[in-house]
Amino acid sequence: MISYECHKASEDQILDPRSSAKVISRNKNLGVEEYKFMLKTMVSSGIGEGTYGPKSIIDGREESATIVDDISEMDDIIFDTLDKLFAKTGVSPSEINIIVSSTYENSLAIVISTESMGSSWYSGKDKSMMLSNILFRIGGCSMLLTNSRKWKNKALLELTCSVRTHIGSHDEAYYSCFQIEDDLGKKGFRLNKDLPKAGARALNINLRVLVPKVMPFSVILRYYISHYGNKIMGRSIPKGAGPALKIIYHNLKYPAVIVIIWFVKFDWISDESKN
């Protein structure tokens, strides 16, 4: 990877805790209990002075946003990050051979990752569907990749292994985050208790491939000796990840994961995975 650029929205898109509370109060479908629930989850979601929201929500149009708002949000992210990325690296857009690809040879490639949440605001009062309003953030990133040797000394990182896991064929994963209409006809994404389990399964599959490639052999050997030594001697085997894996999990604690675990703990995610 030669370089990357992350998107930071303009100052007029800041959605701090006070502004978020105002957005929540605009939802006339919420009762006292639902209002308290949203405020409590908002506090635990990591929303702060550096949180940004889409213009449709800032402008008070969250219930009437359209796909045009989504496209505008993506345009802001894509053009902002690409302009800065090209300026930083000195690479001209005309030199780019590939926009998004899994394989290429002696080429420059641009990879763009964005979220678009402008028209996805849920204005109902189903708790399991209200969660998505505070789990996701506005933002995105553009990366410049190459496999050309002339960039080797200027590159930030070298990609040695890429793993992609798709578990959508499992019902519990497929229905763990599902877009539906609630009893009031309000469209949103329903999250249920299978979501953390589905995420853990995908992560576990990825780590089985990645850990042997990134962890020192001595660490892996020490873990296996300890694990099977305890098993042979009849001693209890410590639960949870080993020291090496704990480092990986520590770096995966972004707000959405923390909030989902918190919701499961307090039994606030719907048990219904197919309704």
C-alpha positions as CSV (number, residue, x, y, z in Angstrom):
1,M,0.0,0.0,0.0
2,I,1.5,3.3,-1.1
3,S,-0.7,5.6,0.9
4,Y,-4.3,6.1,2.1
5,E,-6.6,9.0,3.0
6,C,-9.5,9.0,5.4
7,H,-12.5,11.2,5.0
8,K,-13.3,13.9,7.6
9,A,-16.6,15.6,7.1
10,S,-17.0,19.4,7.3
11,E,-17.5,21.1,10.7
12,D,-21.1,21.8,9.9
13,Q,-21.7,18.0,10.0
14,I,-20.6,17.5,13.6
15,L,-23.1,15.4,15.5
16,D,-22.0,15.6,19.1
17,P,-24.1,14.3,22.1
18,R,-26.2,17.4,22.4
19,S,-27.0,17.5,18.7
20,S,-27.8,13.7,18.8
21,A,-30.2,14.3,21.7
22,K,-32.0,16.9,19.6
23,V,-32.3,14.4,16.7
24,I,-33.7,11.8,19.0
25,S,-36.3,14.3,20.4
26,R,-37.6,14.9,16.9
27,N,-38.9,11.4,16.7
28,K,-42.5,11.8,17.8
29,N,-43.0,8.0,17.8
30,L,-40.9,7.6,20.9
31,G,-42.4,7.2,24.3
32,V,-40.6,8.0,27.5
33,E,-39.1,4.5,27.8
34,E,-37.9,4.5,24.2
35,Y,-36.5,8.0,24.6
36,K,-34.5,7.0,27.7
37,F,-33.3,3.9,25.9
38,M,-31.9,5.9,23.0
39,L,-30.2,8.4,25.3
40,K,-28.6,5.6,27.3
41,T,-27.4,3.7,24.2
42,M,-26.1,7.0,22.7
43,V,-23.9,7.6,25.7
44,S,-22.4,4.1,25.4
45,S,-21.9,4.2,21.6
46,G,-18.9,6.4,21.6
47,I,-20.6,9.5,20.1
48,G,-18.5,12.5,21.0
49,E,-17.3,15.9,19.8
50,G,-15.6,14.3,16.8
51,T,-18.6,12.4,15.5
52,Y,-20.1,13.4,12.2
53,G,-23.5,12.7,10.6
54,P,-25.0,12.9,7.1
55,K,-26.4,16.2,5.9
56,S,-30.0,14.9,5.8
57,I,-29.9,14.3,9.5
58,I,-28.2,17.6,10.3
59,D,-30.8,19.4,8.2
60,G,-33.7,17.6,10.0
61,R,-34.7,15.6,6.9
62,E,-33.9,12.1,8.3
63,E,-37.5,10.9,7.7
64,S,-37.6,12.1,4.1
65,A,-34.1,11.4,2.9
66,T,-33.8,9.8,-0.5
67,I,-31.1,7.9,-2.6
68,V,-30.0,11.3,-3.8
69,D,-28.8,12.0,-0.3
70,D,-26.9,8.7,-0.3
71,I,-25.2,9.5,-3.6
72,S,-24.3,13.0,-2.4
73,E,-22.8,11.5,0.8
74,M,-20.7,9.1,-1.2
75,D,-19.6,11.8,-3.7
76,D,-18.3,13.9,-0.8
77,I,-16.3,11.0,0.6
78,I,-14.9,9.7,-2.7
79,F,-13.8,13.1,-4.2
80,D,-12.4,14.4,-1.0
81,T,-10.3,11.4,-0.3
82,L,-9.1,10.9,-3.9
83,D,-8.1,14.6,-4.3
84,K,-6.0,14.5,-1.2
85,L,-4.6,11.0,-2.0
86,F,-3.4,12.1,-5.5
87,A,-2.0,15.4,-4.1
88,K,-0.1,13.5,-1.3
89,T,1.4,10.9,-3.6
90,G,1.9,12.9,-6.7
91,V,0.1,10.2,-8.7
92,S,-2.1,11.5,-11.5
93,P,-5.6,10.1,-12.0
94,S,-4.6,9.3,-15.6
95,E,-2.0,6.8,-14.2
96,I,-4.6,4.7,-12.4
97,N,-5.1,1.4,-14.2
98,I,-7.7,-0.2,-11.9
99,I,-10.4,1.3,-9.7
100,V,-11.4,-1.9,-7.7
101,S,-10.0,-5.3,-8.4
102,S,-8.8,-8.4,-6.6
103,T,-5.9,-9.1,-9.0
104,Y,-3.7,-6.9,-11.2
105,E,-0.1,-6.8,-12.5
106,N,2.4,-4.0,-12.5
107,S,-0.4,-1.5,-12.0
108,L,-1.7,1.2,-9.8
109,A,-5.1,0.5,-8.2
110,I,-7.5,2.7,-6.2
111,V,-9.7,1.0,-3.6
112,I,-12.5,3.1,-2.1
113,S,-14.5,2.1,0.9
114,T,-17.5,4.2,2.0
115,E,-20.7,4.1,4.2
116,S,-23.9,5.7,3.1
117,M,-26.4,6.2,5.8
118,G,-28.4,9.3,4.7
119,S,-31.6,7.5,3.8
120,S,-31.3,4.7,6.3
121,W,-32.5,6.5,9.5
122,Y,-35.1,4.5,11.4
123,S,-37.9,6.7,12.9
124,G,-39.9,4.0,14.7
125,K,-39.8,2.7,18.2
126,D,-38.7,-0.9,18.0
127,K,-35.6,-1.1,20.2
128,S,-33.9,-3.7,18.1
129,M,-34.2,-1.5,15.1
130,M,-33.3,1.8,16.9
131,L,-29.8,0.5,17.5
132,S,-28.6,1.0,13.9
133,N,-29.1,4.8,14.3
134,I,-26.2,5.1,16.7
135,L,-24.0,2.2,15.5
136,F,-22.9,3.6,12.2
137,R,-21.0,6.7,11.3
138,I,-20.4,8.9,8.3
139,G,-16.9,8.3,6.8
140,G,-14.8,6.4,4.3
141,C,-11.3,5.8,3.0
142,S,-9.4,5.7,-0.3
143,M,-6.3,3.6,-0.7
144,L,-3.6,3.5,-3.4
145,L,-2.2,0.1,-4.1
146,T,0.4,-1.2,-6.5
147,N,2.5,-4.3,-7.3
148,S,5.1,-2.2,-9.2
149,R,8.6,-2.7,-7.8
150,K,9.5,1.0,-8.3
151,W,7.1,1.9,-5.4
152,K,8.6,-0.6,-3.0
153,N,10.7,1.9,-1.0
154,K,7.9,4.5,-0.8
155,A,5.1,2.1,0.2
156,L,3.7,2.3,3.8
157,L,2.7,-1.4,4.0
158,E,3.0,-4.6,2.1
159,L,0.0,-6.8,1.7
160,T,1.1,-10.4,2.1
161,C,-2.2,-12.2,2.8
162,S,-5.9,-11.3,2.3
163,V,-8.8,-13.4,3.7
164,R,-12.5,-12.9,2.9
165,T,-15.1,-14.9,4.8
166,H,-18.8,-15.0,3.9
167,I,-21.2,-16.8,6.1
168,G,-24.5,-15.4,4.7
169,S,-25.6,-19.0,3.9
170,H,-26.1,-19.5,7.6
171,D,-29.6,-18.4,8.6
172,E,-28.5,-17.0,12.0
173,A,-26.0,-14.8,10.1
174,Y,-28.4,-13.9,7.3
175,Y,-31.1,-12.7,9.6
176,S,-28.9,-11.2,12.3
177,C,-29.1,-7.8,10.6
178,F,-32.1,-7.6,8.4
179,Q,-34.0,-4.7,6.8
180,I,-37.7,-4.9,7.4
181,E,-40.7,-2.7,8.2
182,D,-42.0,-2.5,11.8
183,D,-45.6,-2.6,12.9
184,L,-45.9,1.1,12.1
185,G,-44.6,0.6,8.6
186,K,-41.3,2.3,9.4
187,K,-38.4,0.7,7.5
188,G,-35.1,-0.1,9.3
189,F,-32.5,-2.7,10.2
190,R,-33.4,-5.2,12.9
191,L,-30.5,-6.5,14.9
192,N,-30.9,-9.7,17.0
193,K,-28.8,-11.7,19.4
194,D,-27.2,-13.8,16.6
195,L,-25.3,-10.8,15.4
196,P,-22.3,-11.0,17.8
197,K,-22.3,-14.8,17.3
198,A,-22.2,-14.4,13.5
199,G,-19.4,-11.8,13.8
200,A,-17.4,-14.1,16.1
201,R,-17.8,-17.0,13.7
202,A,-16.5,-15.0,10.8
203,L,-13.6,-13.6,12.8
204,N,-12.7,-17.1,14.1
205,I,-12.5,-18.4,10.5
206,N,-10.4,-15.5,9.4
207,L,-8.0,-15.8,12.4
208,R,-7.4,-19.5,11.7
209,V,-5.8,-18.5,8.4
210,L,-4.2,-15.2,9.5
211,V,-2.7,-16.0,12.9
212,P,-0.2,-18.6,11.6
213,K,0.9,-16.1,9.1
214,V,1.4,-13.0,11.3
215,M,2.2,-14.5,14.8
216,P,5.8,-15.6,15.6
217,F,6.2,-19.4,15.5
218,S,7.5,-19.4,19.1
219,V,4.2,-17.8,20.3
220,I,2.1,-20.3,18.5
221,L,4.2,-23.2,19.7
222,R,4.1,-22.0,23.3
223,Y,0.3,-21.7,23.1
224,Y,-0.1,-25.3,21.8
225,I,2.3,-26.7,24.4
226,S,0.3,-25.0,27.2
227,H,-3.1,-26.0,25.7
228,Y,-2.3,-29.7,25.2
229,G,-0.1,-30.0,28.3
230,N,-3.1,-28.9,30.4
231,K,-5.3,-31.4,28.5
232,I,-3.0,-34.3,29.0
233,M,-2.4,-33.6,32.7
234,G,-6.1,-33.2,33.3
235,R,-5.9,-29.6,34.3
236,S,-8.6,-27.1,33.4
237,I,-7.9,-25.3,30.2
238,P,-8.2,-21.5,30.4
239,K,-11.1,-20.1,28.4
240,G,-10.8,-17.3,26.0
241,A,-8.1,-16.2,23.6
242,G,-4.4,-16.6,24.2
243,P,-2.1,-13.6,24.8
244,A,-1.4,-13.2,21.1
245,L,-5.1,-13.2,20.1
246,K,-6.0,-10.8,22.8
247,I,-3.9,-8.2,21.1
248,I,-5.9,-8.7,17.9
249,Y,-9.2,-8.5,19.7
250,H,-8.1,-5.4,21.5
251,N,-7.6,-3.6,18.2
252,L,-11.0,-4.7,16.9
253,K,-13.0,-2.9,19.6
254,Y,-14.7,-0.3,17.5
255,P,-18.0,1.4,18.8
256,A,-20.4,-0.9,17.1
257,V,-18.9,-4.1,18.6
258,I,-18.9,-2.6,22.1
259,V,-22.5,-1.4,21.9
260,I,-23.8,-4.7,20.5
261,I,-22.1,-6.6,23.4
262,W,-23.6,-4.1,25.8
263,F,-27.1,-4.6,24.3
264,V,-26.9,-8.4,24.5
265,K,-25.8,-8.1,28.2
266,F,-28.9,-6.2,29.0
267,D,-31.2,-8.3,26.8
268,W,-32.2,-5.4,24.5
269,I,-31.7,-7.1,21.1
270,S,-34.6,-8.9,19.7
271,D,-34.8,-12.7,20.0
272,E,-36.8,-12.9,16.8
273,S,-34.4,-13.5,13.9
274,K,-36.9,-14.1,11.1
275,N,-39.8,-11.8,11.8
